[in-house]
């Protein structure tokens, strides 16, 4: 499912114009990105959480050059579904 599919489905179920729905979806995604960029997690009760996971520093190998490199500690975004969401999928 793409963002366009989500916009179409919301517009059909609510009766709101697609342009307005698209603006709302874009604003939601921008809000989530901005909060996570500031280091905040986003919790949506009954849906899930957009969380920031910290990856520790590690040593890796570049196979083509046969060298070792160190990957510094960094943060990555992740999504953790709620229990009710997970139960609906199973």
N, C-alpha and C positions, 0 to 999 in steps of 0.2 A: 504494500500500500504506500503510495506516495503522498506528499503534502497536498498535491492537487486533489487526490482522491479523498483525503480527509476534509478538505474545504468543501468539496462537492457534497459529501455525505452530511456534514453539519448544516450546510445551506438547505439541503433537501429536508432534513428532519426538523429544522427550526423555522423555515420560511424566511430567513434573513438572506439578503442579497450576497452573492459570492464575494463581491469586492469587500464588503464589510467583514465577512467571515475571514477572508484572507488577511485583512489588516489585524484582526484580533489574534489569529494564529501566529502571525509574524511578531506581534507585540508580546505574546506569551513566550515564544522562543527567545526573543531578545531579553526578556526579563530573567528567564532561567539562565541564559548565558552570562548576563551581567552579574547576577548573584553568585554564580560559581566562579567567575573571574575574580570576585572580591573575596573568595575563600569560604563562602556560605553554602551550606547544603540546602536543597529545596525539597520540602516534604509535602506530598499531596495525599492526604488521607484517603484510603480506599483504592489508590492507584499505585503509588510507589514513591521512591525517593531518588532524586538526582544527587549523588554524593561525590565527593572528591576523595580519591584513593591516593595514598602516598606510596610510590615505588622506591624501594631502597636502592642505593648505589650497587652496581654489580659489574663484574668483569665479563666481557664477552669476546668472541673471536671473530675476526674478519677472515673468513675462509679463503677468499680470493687472493688476499695479500699475505696470508699466514701471519697475522699480527694479532695482538690482544689490545683491546680498547676498554676503557672504563666508561660506563654509562652512568652519568651523575644521578643523584636522587631527584625525582621529579613527581609531579602530581598529574593524575589522569582523571577525566570525568567518567562516571559509571552510573548505571541505573540499577536499582534494587527494587523489584516489584513487591507489592504488599502481599500478605498471605491470601487475602480474598482474591486478588488478581491471579496469583499463582494457582489457586484452587480452581478457578474458572478455566484456565488453560489446560489443566490436566484432565 
